[in-house]
């Protein structure tokens, strides 16, 4: 991962706590296993994912809905594999 302010990392981790347990479990595994290896583009896409509605976000991760934003396709794919 590119150099990023530690406060911003804490902010991203806090925003990764969601209202749906199923989504929380996926994001916790992601943060523990893949977050530190993200590229700048992947980190930007992940931040964009955090702006999504919880149910939409979960549907994308579970493959129940098609990801409408091409910029998010790669990061959602990463989330599906953790």
Secondary structure, DSSP 8 states (H G I E B T S, - for coil): -----HHHHHHHHHHT--S-HHHHHHHHHHHHHTGGG--HHHHHHHHHHTTS-HHHHHHHHHTSS--S-HHHHHHHHHHHH-
